[in-house]
Amino acid sequence: MDRADVVVVGAGYAGLCAARALRASGRDVVVLEAGDRVGGRTLTARVGDGWAVDLGGQWISGAHTSFAALAEEYGAATYTPPTGADLLVEGVVRRPFTGARPPLPTLVLVVLGQAMWRLERMAARVDLARPWTTPGADRLDSMTAATWLRRNLPERRARHLAEVMIGEELCVDVGSISMLGLLTTIRSAGGVDAGITAETVTRLFVDGADGPALAMGEELGQALRLGAAVTSIRQQGDGVRVGGAFGDVHAEHVIVAVPPAIAGRIAYDPPLPAARDQLTQRVPMGSVLKSFAVYERPFWRDDGLTGQSLNLHDPVPVTFDATRPGGPGVLGALVPGRAAQRLAALPASDRRAMIVGSLVRAFGHAARNPIEWHEKVWADDPYARGGYGAYFPPGVLTTVGSALRQPVGAIHWAGSETATEWSGYIEGAIRSGERAAAEVLAVHRSVTAA
Ligand SMILES: Cc1cc2nc3c(=O)[nH]c(=O)nc-3n(C[C@H](O)[C@H](O)[C@H](O)COP(=O)(O)OP(=O)(O)OC[C@H]3O[C@@H](n4cnc5c(N)ncnc54)[C@H](O)[C@@H]3O)c2cc1C
């Protein structure tokens, strides 16, 4: 049987950063990855003669300091897409605008601003390490975000805009997420204003956001096993046995660096405590579909447009420019939540026709005939089961939320979903991996000292 000090399950950013930190401290690590590649929910596809587009995570903001440090260390270059005007599209009406505020009537913007101010204040009260201790936690966790918005944002257009923005941020319908879950997510991204600012100053990776992950995978060499789906974790007196079709690896600790809904598919012996097991049953993944339409050149820039559009009555609420400097024109589309679920059920050709229809409504007939098409329905990926990340439905955080990061014997939990800051982002994944590695090292140090 293989042996290591620590086994890491999953070679997304969380698992890779956990392994890297442990190896830097002299620990012997084996990383078991179910797929045939590293990077998890970051995934680069190639368009034209080799230009990158990101089918998964792609944006890095100025607040993502750990990701930026990693990118610099591995020489992963970033760029900022050209500035210009974004579009607000409502049916057949398209209105260009610059800045963070879309061109809506003053009343709509004022009531929206008031609601955002209230959200900001409420989110500031959330203790990220223990959201269930937030003042009024039980009440906030017993209602959905949709209920709060209906009560606090009666103006229809303002509410619709808030629903679209939240849906796009979390890939979930506001009727499915707990209000406490929403506030925790907002706080995790630094608050409403900081979150919006971070979103407006983002960069893309010239050669794909999985670049540093691929480099970390290379560094692991023989310590990385691809095609090694973990199906069982057995804790015994002398450590853990992490098993699958590949055999068993024996270790002192295991770090499970996958989302809760995926961790719940592993068989544990002895069974997990009830709270942890319930958590894995009750924290589902969001739904998202991401597509790229490739054109000879970024024609929308001729009209001073950024390629970024906010579409208020459309299955595709957000488009963006993914053109690499010097590469062919690329328009990306994000379809979150219910729309993603509906489109995922369609034949691929119908799905493509619907998304291209949205691009044409925003950018005109030049968008009608892309020369290449790429898409990924994340719910179809058996090792992601959705995206961008998991969300908390009502009644979860205040009941079993404390099991999210709590180690179970020699089992430690990582993954972006376990991060306190930037949960759901690549930044959160990196920080969670480093936190889990520190946890293991601390236990090891205390055992050695005893
Ligand atoms: C469409 C989309 C767009 C996004 N956009 C952004 C963005 O712009 N910016 C941003 O910061 N974040 C974004 N995200 C979120 C970001 O990609 C994730 O938060 C982050 O990559 C998660 O990393 P992770 O290591 O926690 O988990 P994952 O990346 O999911 O890694 C888990 C790994 O475990 C493996 N695995 C699963 N089950 C097993 C098993 N049983 N045995 C062994 N291995 C297993 C998986 O194959 C995977 O490689 C986006 C995500 C999606 C899907």
The ligand as an SDF file (V2000), in Angstrom:
LIG
                    3D

 53 58  0  0  0  0  0  0  0  0999 V2000
  -18.2630   29.0920  -14.8690 C   0  0  0  0  0  0  0  0  0  0  0  0
  -17.4800   29.5250  -13.6640 C   0  0  0  0  0  0  0  0  0  0  0  0
  -17.0030   30.8090  -13.5840 C   0  0  0  0  0  0  0  0  0  0  0  0
  -16.2820   31.2300  -12.4580 C   0  0  0  0  0  0  0  0  0  0  0  0
  -15.7440   32.4940  -12.4620 N   0  0  0  0  0  0  0  0  0  0  0  0
  -14.8610   32.8290  -11.4840 C   0  0  0  0  0  0  0  0  0  0  0  0
  -14.0780   34.0090  -11.6070 C   0  0  0  0  0  0  0  0  0  0  0  0
  -14.1620   34.7110  -12.6200 O   0  0  0  0  0  0  0  0  0  0  0  0
  -13.2140   34.3180  -10.5830 N   0  0  0  0  0  0  0  0  0  0  0  0
  -13.0780   33.5170   -9.4720 C   0  0  0  0  0  0  0  0  0  0  0  0
  -12.2810   33.8390   -8.5820 O   0  0  0  0  0  0  0  0  0  0  0  0
  -13.7910   32.3620   -9.3540 N   0  0  0  0  0  0  0  0  0  0  0  0
  -14.6520   31.9900  -10.3390 C   0  0  0  0  0  0  0  0  0  0  0  0
  -15.3120   30.7960  -10.2830 N   0  0  0  0  0  0  0  0  0  0  0  0
  -15.1880   29.9670   -9.0510 C   0  0  0  0  0  0  0  0  0  0  0  0
  -13.8230   29.2730   -8.9680 C   0  0  0  0  0  0  0  0  0  0  0  0
  -13.5130   28.6690  -10.2010 O   0  0  0  0  0  0  0  0  0  0  0  0
  -13.8770   28.2160   -7.8600 C   0  0  0  0  0  0  0  0  0  0  0  0
  -14.2850   28.8130   -6.6410 O   0  0  0  0  0  0  0  0  0  0  0  0
  -12.5240   27.5660   -7.5860 C   0  0  0  0  0  0  0  0  0  0  0  0
  -11.8740   27.1960   -8.7820 O   0  0  0  0  0  0  0  0  0  0  0  0
  -12.7460   26.3400   -6.6980 C   0  0  0  0  0  0  0  0  0  0  0  0
  -11.5200   25.7040   -6.4170 O   0  0  0  0  0  0  0  0  0  0  0  0
  -11.4970   24.4640   -5.4150 P   0  0  0  0  0  0  0  0  0  0  0  0
  -10.1210   23.9490   -5.4310 O   0  0  0  0  0  0  0  0  0  0  0  0
  -12.1200   24.8450   -4.1360 O   0  0  0  0  0  0  0  0  0  0  0  0
  -12.4950   23.3830   -6.0340 O   0  0  0  0  0  0  0  0  0  0  0  0
  -12.4490   22.6970   -7.4740 P   0  0  0  0  0  0  0  0  0  0  0  0
  -11.8170   23.5930   -8.4600 O   0  0  0  0  0  0  0  0  0  0  0  0
  -13.8400   22.2320   -7.7400 O   0  0  0  0  0  0  0  0  0  0  0  0
  -11.4740   21.4500   -7.2700 O   0  0  0  0  0  0  0  0  0  0  0  0
  -11.9070   20.2260   -6.7670 C   0  0  0  0  0  0  0  0  0  0  0  0
  -11.1230   19.1250   -7.4860 C   0  0  0  0  0  0  0  0  0  0  0  0
  -11.4540   17.8780   -6.8920 O   0  0  0  0  0  0  0  0  0  0  0  0
  -11.6290   16.9130   -7.9020 C   0  0  0  0  0  0  0  0  0  0  0  0
  -12.4890   15.8700   -7.3520 N   0  0  0  0  0  0  0  0  0  0  0  0
  -13.8310   15.8830   -7.1670 C   0  0  0  0  0  0  0  0  0  0  0  0
  -14.2430   14.7410   -6.6040 N   0  0  0  0  0  0  0  0  0  0  0  0
  -13.1410   13.9910   -6.4060 C   0  0  0  0  0  0  0  0  0  0  0  0
  -12.9210   12.6880   -5.8600 C   0  0  0  0  0  0  0  0  0  0  0  0
  -13.9170   11.9330   -5.3850 N   0  0  0  0  0  0  0  0  0  0  0  0
  -11.6460   12.2040   -5.8230 N   0  0  0  0  0  0  0  0  0  0  0  0
  -10.6000   12.9400   -6.2910 C   0  0  0  0  0  0  0  0  0  0  0  0
  -10.7670   14.1730   -6.8320 N   0  0  0  0  0  0  0  0  0  0  0  0
  -12.0120   14.6930   -6.8820 C   0  0  0  0  0  0  0  0  0  0  0  0
  -12.2430   17.6820   -9.0500 C   0  0  0  0  0  0  0  0  0  0  0  0
  -12.0610   17.0070  -10.2770 O   0  0  0  0  0  0  0  0  0  0  0  0
  -11.4900   19.0030   -8.9640 C   0  0  0  0  0  0  0  0  0  0  0  0
  -10.3110   18.9770   -9.7300 O   0  0  0  0  0  0  0  0  0  0  0  0
  -16.0420   30.3340  -11.3870 C   0  0  0  0  0  0  0  0  0  0  0  0
  -16.5190   29.0250  -11.4680 C   0  0  0  0  0  0  0  0  0  0  0  0
  -17.2220   28.6140  -12.5820 C   0  0  0  0  0  0  0  0  0  0  0  0
  -17.7040   27.1770  -12.6670 C   0  0  0  0  0  0  0  0  0  0  0  0
  1  2  1  0
  2  3  1  0
  2 52  2  0
  3  4  2  0
  4  5  1  0
  4 50  1  0
  5  6  2  0
  6  7  1  0
  6 13  1  0
  7  8  2  0
  7  9  1  0
  9 10  1  0
 10 11  2  0
 10 12  1  0
 12 13  2  0
 13 14  1  0
 14 15  1  0
 14 50  1  0
 15 16  1  0
 16 17  1  0
 16 18  1  0
 18 19  1  0
 18 20  1  0
 20 21  1  0
 20 22  1  0
 22 23  1  0
 23 24  1  0
 24 25  2  0
 24 26  1  0
 24 27  1  0
 27 28  1  0
 28 29  2  0
 28 30  1  0
 28 31  1  0
 31 32  1  0
 32 33  1  0
 33 34  1  0
 33 48  1  0
 34 35  1  0
 35 36  1  0
 35 46  1  0
 36 37  1  0
 36 45  1  0
 37 38  2  0
 38 39  1  0
 39 40  1  0
 39 45  2  0
 40 41  1  0
 40 42  2  0
 42 43  1  0
 43 44  2  0
 44 45  1  0
 46 47  1  0
 46 48  1  0
 48 49  1  0
 50 51  2  0
 51 52  1  0
 52 53  1  0
M  END
$$$$
